[in-house]
Amino acid sequence: MQASQIRYTFHFPDGREEVFDLRFDAETLELTGALREDPPDWTRLGHYRCENCPLDEALHSHCPLALSMVEPVQRLTDVVSHQEVTVEVLAGARRLLVETAAQQGISAMTGLIQATSGCPNTAFFRPMAYFHLPFATESETIYRAASMYLLGQYLRRQKGDESEMGFEGLMEIYRDVEVVNRSMANRLRSICQEDGTVGAVVLLDNFAKILPAAVEDALEELEPLYEAYLNPVARSVSINLRSSDCGHIRILSQTGQSSSLLTTAKGGTPQCSSASQDSRSHS
């Protein structure tokens, strides 16, 4: 995201404009400014509550995602899903202008709201929200989600926590998101005049259903791009700069055996010696 505020503007053919300034906490990236006083009844936690919701109703009377959706729902309740609109997105120095169906534009904004709403089941996508990419293709989203998940696993391993080098955990996250999308769609159907916002959630849900089956195939298509990682060059160079007056460069063969050692002495004069003569410098 690289910005503490993102603006979505919906330009309708009749001249109508709906502007949404989404502001985020600079540290947690949680969406700020969501309706907190006298929220509508459909935002209650118990209203079409997600089956996998971990929140304690005694501590959370209302659904955080529903609260974050109140303003978009109230202002876009009369929008038909297939209605053509121009969506303008401002994020920092980046400006994006897209002509699309209303549900596509609302879906892009809803995905950002979901990740930053405070819902524990969608919080896993907050790193993607930080680098928000509206109207991403299926392949782009799969790549971003897979990269995000594996980086999360790396950070867990660095802290000594259990981690995996696969995607079963990511599949589980998306299965939980399916439940969230289904419950949110039911909430919206209970109060919306038209299907624009409902259609936006349905689009998100369709992708959540597709991803588990598509991720392996999508990554397989990307494998040729990783040729340099999968088949590294036969020879490699390791550089070890000592804190003393000399720098050492060891040239290694594919088998790992040292062939020569170049030592740059103080004063910049290069000298050559065998690796065995100076192997103590690389113990």
MIRO-699713 format. One record per residue (C-alpha): x negated, y negated, z negated. Coordinates in steps of 0.1 Angstrom, whole numbers, plus 5000, padded with zeros to 4 digits. Layout:
BEGIN
XYZ
...
END
This chain:
BEGIN
500050005000
497349764990
500049514980
502149454949
505149364970
506649505003
509449335021
511949515042
514149295064
517049445084
518049235114
521549325128
522749245163
525349005150
522748785133
523148935098
520048985078
519449185047
516049125029
514749355002
511649244983
510249554966
507849464938
505649704920
503649714888
500049654897
498749934875
501450214876
502950124910
506350174895
509149964911
510049664890
513249464889
515649754892
519149684877
519049744840
522049544826
525549674831
524649934858
527450094878
528950424866
527550624895
523950564881
524650754849
522251044845
525151294841
526751184874
525751444899
522651514878
519851704895
519652064884
515952024878
516051684861
513651704831
514951384815
516551384780
520051214784
519751094748
516750884759
517750814795
521350724799
520950644836
519050804865
515950594873
516250664910
519950574911
519150244893
516550164918
518950224947
521750004933
520849684953
520249864987
523550064982
525549754973
524249555003
524249825029
527350025019
529149905051
526350005075
526950285099
524150535102
523750515140
524050135142
521049975160
518949745139
515549575140
513549655108
510649425098
508249545072
505749315056
503049475034
500049255026
498549145059
500349415079
503649335098
505649605115
508649555137
510749855148
513949885167
515750195154
518950335140
520050195106
519650525088
516050555100
515150215086
517050275054
515350615051
511850455054
512650215025
514350485005
511350705006
509250424992
511850364965
512050724956
508250754950
508050444928
511450464910
510250644879
511950974888
509651244875
510351474904
509351224930
506451064912
504051304929
504351094960
503150774944
499650794960
501350804994
503450504984
500250314976
499250365013
502850315025
503250405062
506850335073
508250525103
505450785101
505751085124
506251435111
502551525118
501351205101
503451275070
502351635068
498651525071
499151255044
501051485021
498551765024
495551525019
497251364989
497951704973
494451844978
492951524964
495151564934
493951924930
490351804932
490951544904
492551824883
489452034888
487151754878
489051724845
488852094839
492452164846
493852454867
493952374904
494452544937
492952524972
496352604989
499752444992
502052644971
502252364946
503052114973
505852344985
507252354950
507151974948
509151954981
511652214968
512251994938
512751694961
515351884980
517351904948
516951534942
517951444977
521051664975
522151514942
521451154954
523551214986
526451334965
526151024943
526250794974
529050984990
531150914959
530850534963
529650434998
532050295024
530050415054
527350675059
524250455065
522550505031
523850865028
522350935063
519050795051
518851035022
519951325045
516951245068
514551265039
516151585028
515851735063
512151665062
511751815027
513352135041
511152135073
507752075056
507252415039
507652595072
505752335092
502652255072
500652565081
501352525118
500652145117
497352195100
496352475124
496852225153
494551985135
491852245130
489852165162
489351815149
487451965120
484852135142
482051935125
483152065091
483652425102
480552465123
477852235110
474652175129
471952445126
469552215108
470251985079
468351715062
468451665024
467051345011
465751314976
464550964966
462450984934
462250694910
458450704915
456350534942
457050804968
460050914987
460451274999
462251415029
462551795032
463451945065
465352275060
465952545085
469352725087
468052995064
467152725038
463352775041
461252455040
459252385071
457452065062
457451775038
457051415047
455751195019
455750825022
453050694998
452950364982
452050115009
454250285035
451650535050
453350855060
451551175050
452351535058
451951835035
453352185032
456452245011
454452484990
451952214981
454551994966
457352224957
457252104921
458751784932
461951964942
462552194913
END
